[in-house]
């Protein structure tokens, strides 16, 4: 069995007659057949081969194969965006009347899907506090089908005990679906702890350079089969070009994430010493409330640091206005360090009580720590806090 870095570099679906060293781009919308019988057998799925770009493509297949190896999954499907992966996964597997139990701290668009759109099809969601996993079993109904969570969470960087979630899911015959975007397959493998499916927004650390959008769902083959059938009819497929970029990005994922994590830990340690900072959240700081769980299920702490500036919303806005090197952007997981102030931007539409329920205080700032020299990142934070 080869190691993570080797699989990331040496997994290749096929070579053409030109025997290229690096996988070529397959920019074609469809594929041809040898004869009528070949075409019939291909559409009947008696053959495993490329048929049409909306179904699959050699570039998509290579990207999915790599993620499956990294996550320990049986199969997968690649999507145009992370949110198309989330939506298609739930739409394929749920029926009218089904019930979802979800962590309250999830990506804003996923929360919007659960509250604004799935209810149109009579699919209901109940939320649990990430600090009270014991409450999950009280939310279970006969119609409950899915247990869903992110870990680490966005943006407060809380950690959920994946092993405990897996035990609850098995006990009550629920599908456990984990968004593993912040950790990547390099730092954490939810399937080892009982997850049935794992979802990634590949737009973030998997691409790692802010270039393309993409998403992927991997896990049990019988579940992926349903997601594939739904997706080939509804059309959220990842483009061959983006799949090619993301597959190449995976070749450097380990070395990039190692550096991201090293920088992030040093930034978090610096912030803990600053008099204007009242709270720092980073999974591999011993002060993190779920530090022991993070160390158990993650290789390193990730690249996201959350901290509380004294002075509330105005202090958070002032920090963003005075930052110089770091970027103000809606993305994360880039080579460039990115800062956001959720209370005045991404979560401004929530009232204060709702924000506090997911750990978003008025002065909370989220930093996606990049790959610049860490001294330059810290110097920029230092001058902004002054």
C-alpha positions in Angstrom: 0.0 0.0 0.0 1.5 3.3 -1.1 1.6 6.5 1.0 -0.7 9.5 0.6 1.7 11.7 -1.3 2.5 8.8 -3.7 -1.1 8.1 -4.4 -1.7 11.9 -5.0 1.0 12.0 -7.6 1.0 8.5 -9.2 -2.8 7.8 -9.6 -3.4 8.2 -13.3 -6.5 7.0 -15.2 -5.0 6.4 -18.6 -2.4 7.6 -21.1 -3.0 8.2 -24.8 -1.0 6.7 -27.6 1.5 9.6 -27.1 2.5 8.2 -23.7 2.5 11.6 -22.0 4.0 11.8 -18.5 1.4 14.2 -17.2 -2.3 13.4 -17.7 -3.6 15.4 -20.7 -6.8 17.4 -20.8 -9.8 15.6 -22.4 -11.7 18.6 -23.7 -14.5 16.8 -25.4 -18.2 16.9 -24.7 -18.8 13.3 -25.9 -17.1 10.1 -26.9 -17.4 7.9 -30.0 -18.3 4.1 -30.3 -16.8 1.4 -32.4 -20.1 0.1 -33.7 -23.8 -0.3 -32.9 -23.2 -3.1 -30.3 -20.5 -1.1 -28.5 -22.9 1.9 -28.3 -25.8 -0.3 -27.1 -23.7 -2.0 -24.4 -22.2 1.3 -23.3 -25.6 3.0 -22.7 -26.8 -0.2 -21.0 -23.8 0.2 -18.7 -22.6 -3.3 -19.5 -19.2 -1.6 -20.2 -17.3 0.7 -18.0 -16.4 3.5 -20.5 -16.8 7.1 -21.2 -20.1 8.0 -22.9 -20.9 11.6 -22.4 -19.3 14.5 -20.6 -22.2 15.0 -18.3 -21.7 11.5 -17.0 -18.0 11.3 -16.6 -14.7 12.1 -18.3 -11.1 10.8 -17.9 -10.1 13.9 -16.0 -13.0 13.7 -13.6 -12.4 10.0 -13.1 -8.7 10.6 -12.1 -9.6 13.4 -9.7 -12.3 11.2 -8.1 -10.0 8.2 -7.9 -7.4 10.2 -6.0 -9.9 11.5 -3.5 -11.3 8.0 -3.0 -7.9 6.6 -2.2 -7.1 9.5 0.1 -10.4 9.2 2.0 -10.6 5.4 2.0 -13.9 5.5 0.0 -15.4 3.0 -2.4 -16.6 5.4 -5.0 -17.3 9.1 -5.7 -18.7 11.7 -8.0 -17.2 15.2 -8.9 -19.3 18.3 -9.1 -19.0 21.8 -10.5 -19.0 23.4 -7.0 -19.0 22.4 -3.4 -22.6 23.4 -3.0 -23.7 21.4 -6.0 -22.1 18.4 -4.2 -24.0 19.2 -1.0 -27.3 19.7 -2.8 -27.0 16.7 -5.2 -26.1 14.4 -2.3 -29.2 15.3 -0.3 -31.5 15.5 -3.3 -30.4 12.1 -4.5 -30.8 10.3 -1.2 -33.8 11.9 0.5 -37.5 11.7 -0.2 -40.4 13.9 0.8 -41.1 13.5 4.5 -37.5 12.6 5.4 -35.8 14.4 8.3 -32.2 15.6 8.7 -30.3 16.2 12.0 -27.5 18.7 11.4 -25.0 20.6 13.5 -26.0 24.2 13.9 -22.5 25.4 12.9 -22.4 24.7 9.1 -21.6 26.7 6.0 -24.2 29.5 5.4 -25.3 28.2 2.0 -25.9 24.7 3.4 -28.0 26.3 6.2 -29.9 28.1 3.4 -30.5 24.9 1.6 -31.8 23.2 4.7 -34.1 26.1 5.7 -35.3 27.7 2.5 -35.3 25.0 -0.2 -35.5 21.4 1.1 -38.7 22.3 3.0 -40.4 22.9 -0.4 -40.1 19.1 -0.8 -41.2 18.4 2.8 -37.7 17.6 4.0 -37.2 19.0 7.5 -34.0 19.8 9.4 -33.4 19.9 13.2 -30.2 21.4 14.6 -28.0 20.4 17.5 -25.4 22.5 19.3 -21.8 21.4 18.4 -21.0 21.5 22.2 -23.9 19.2 23.1 -23.7 16.0 21.0 -25.7 14.1 23.7 -28.7 16.1 22.5 -28.7 14.5 19.1 -30.6 11.4 20.1 -33.4 13.5 21.5 -33.9 14.9 18.0 -34.2 11.6 16.2 -37.7 10.8 14.7 -38.9 7.8 12.8 -38.4 9.9 9.6 -34.8 10.8 10.4 -32.5 9.6 7.7 -29.3 11.7 7.8 -26.9 13.0 10.5 -24.8 15.8 9.1 -21.9 17.9 10.4 -18.7 19.8 9.5 -15.5 19.5 11.6 -13.8 21.8 12.0 -16.7 24.2 11.8 -17.1 27.4 9.9 -16.2 30.0 11.1 -15.7 29.3 14.8 -13.4 26.3 14.3 -15.2 24.0 16.7 -14.3 20.3 16.6 -17.0 17.5 16.7 -16.2 14.0 17.9 -16.5 12.1 14.7 -16.2 8.7 16.4 -19.2 9.6 18.7 -21.2 10.8 15.7 -20.4 7.5 13.9 -21.6 5.5 16.9 -24.9 7.4 17.1 -25.4 7.0 13.3 -24.9 3.2 13.5 -27.1 2.8 16.6 -30.0 4.5 14.9 -29.4 3.4 11.3 -28.7 6.9 10.1 -26.5 8.0 7.2 -23.6 10.0 8.5 -22.5 12.7 6.1 -19.5 14.8 7.0 -18.3 18.0 5.2 -14.5 17.6 5.4 -13.6 20.8 3.6 -11.5 22.5 6.3 -9.5 19.4 7.1 -9.0 17.9 3.6 -8.3 14.2 3.2 -4.7 14.8 4.2 -5.6 15.8 7.8 -8.7 13.8 8.5 -10.6 10.8 7.2 -14.2 10.7 8.5 -14.9 7.3 7.0 -12.5 5.8 9.5 -14.9 7.1 12.2 -18.1 5.8 10.7 -19.0 8.3 8.0 -21.0 6.9 5.1 -20.2 9.9 2.8 -17.7 12.7 2.8 -18.2 16.0 1.0 -15.5 18.5 -0.1 -15.6 21.9 -1.6 -12.5 21.4 -3.7 -12.5 25.2 -4.3 -10.8 25.6 -1.0 -7.5 23.8 0.1 -7.8 21.1 -2.5 -7.3 23.7 -5.3 -5.3 25.8 -2.8 -4.6 28.7 -5.2 -8.0 30.4 -5.7 -8.3 29.3 -9.4 -11.3 27.1 -10.0 -14.5 25.9 -8.4 -15.2 22.2 -7.7 -16.8 19.7 -5.3 -16.8 16.0 -4.7 -18.7 13.4 -2.7 -17.1 10.1 -1.9 -18.2 7.1 0.2 -20.1 3.9 0.0 -20.6 2.6 -3.6 -24.4 2.0 -3.3 -24.9 5.6 -2.1 -22.7 7.1 -4.7 -24.6 5.1 -7.4 -27.8 7.0 -6.4 -25.9 10.3 -6.4 -24.5 9.5 -9.8 -27.9 8.6 -11.4 -29.4 11.8 -10.0 -26.4 13.9 -11.2 -26.2 12.5 -14.7 -29.9 13.6 -15.2 -29.6 17.0 -13.5 -26.2 18.0 -14.9 -24.0 19.4 -12.0 -20.9 17.7 -13.4 -17.4 19.1 -12.9 -15.8 20.4 -16.1 -12.8 18.5 -17.5 -10.6 21.5 -17.2 -11.4 22.1 -13.5 -11.0 18.4 -12.8 -7.6 18.5 -14.5 -6.5 21.5 -12.4 -7.8 19.9 -9.2 -6.1 16.6 -9.8 -2.8 18.3 -10.4 -3.4 20.4 -7.2 -3.7 17.1 -5.2 -0.1 16.3 -6.1 1.0 19.1 -3.8 -1.7 19.0 -1.2 0.4 17.3 1.5 3.3 19.7 1.3 1.0 22.7 1.0 -1.2 21.8 4.0 1.9 21.0 6.1 3.0 24.6 5.6 -0.5 26.1 6.0 -0.8 24.3 9.4 2.7 25.3 10.5 2.0 29.0 9.7 -1.5 28.8 11.3 -0.2 27.4 14.6 2.4 30.2 14.8 -0.2 32.9 14.1 -2.5 31.4 16.7 0.3 31.3 19.3 1.1 34.9 18.6 -2.6 36.0 18.9 -2.8 34.3 22.3 -0.2 36.7 23.6 -1.8 39.9 22.3 -3.6 42.1 24.9 -6.3 43.2 22.5 -7.4 39.5 21.8 -9.8 37.9 24.3 -10.1 34.5 22.7 -8.2 32.4 20.1 -9.6 29.2 18.6 -7.3 26.9 16.8 -7.7 23.1 17.1 -4.0 22.3 18.0 -3.8 25.0 20.6 -4.0 23.3 24.1 -6.5 26.1 25.0 -9.0 24.9 22.4 -12.0 23.3 24.2 -11.9 20.2 22.0 -8.1 20.0 21.7 -8.0 16.4 22.8 -10.6 15.3 20.2 -8.8 17.3 17.5 -5.5 15.6 18.2 -7.2 12.2 18.1 -8.9 12.6 14.7 -6.7 15.2 12.9 -3.1 14.9 11.7 -2.5 18.7 12.2 -4.8 21.7 13.1 -5.7 23.1 9.6 -5.2 26.6 8.3 -8.1 28.4 9.9 -7.7 30.5 13.0 -10.6 32.3 14.7 -10.1 35.1 17.3 -12.1 37.6 19.2 -11.0 41.3 19.1 -11.9 43.4 22.1 -14.3 46.1 20.9 -17.0 44.2 19.1 -18.2 44.9 15.6 -16.4 48.2 15.2 -13.1 46.7 16.2 -13.6 43.8 13.7 -14.3 46.3 10.9 -11.4 48.5 11.9 -9.1 45.4 11.7 -10.2 44.7 8.2 -9.8 48.3 7.2 -6.2 48.4 8.5 -4.9 45.1 7.2 -2.4 45.5 4.4 -0.8 42.3 3.3 -3.6 39.9 3.9 -6.6 39.9 1.6 -10.3 40.6 2.2 -12.1 37.8 0.3 -15.0 35.4 0.6 -12.7 32.4 -0.2 -10.4 30.4 2.1 -7.7 27.8 1.7 -5.7 30.0 -0.8 -1.9 30.4 -0.9 -2.8 34.0 0.1 -3.8 34.8 3.7 -7.4 35.9 3.8 -9.3 37.6 6.7 -13.0 38.0 7.2 -15.2 39.5 9.9 -18.4 37.3 9.9 -20.6 39.5 12.0 -20.5 42.4 9.5 -20.2 40.3 6.3 -21.0 36.7 5.8 -23.4 36.4 8.8 -24.6 40.0 9.0 -28.2 38.9 8.1 -28.4 36.7 11.3 -29.6 38.4 14.5 -27.1 38.5 17.4 -28.8 35.5 19.2 -28.5 33.3 16.1 -24.9 34.3 15.6 -24.0 33.5 19.2 -25.5 30.1 18.9 -22.8 29.2 16.3 -20.0 31.0 18.1 -20.0 34.2 16.0 -19.4 37.0 18.4 -19.3 40.6 17.4 -15.5 40.8 17.4 -14.8 37.4 15.8 -12.3 37.4 13.0 -11.5 34.4 10.8 -8.1 34.0 9.2 -7.4 31.6 6.5 -3.6 31.4 6.9 -1.7 31.2 3.7 1.7 30.3 2.5 3.5 33.7 2.8 6.4 33.9 5.2 4.8 33.6 8.6 6.7 36.6 10.0 5.2 38.8 7.3 1.7 37.5 8.2 2.2 38.2 11.9 3.7 41.6 11.2 0.6 42.6 9.2 -1.7 41.4 12.0 0.4 43.2 14.5 0.1 46.6 12.7 -3.6 46.1 12.1 -4.2 45.5 15.8 -2.3 48.7 16.7 
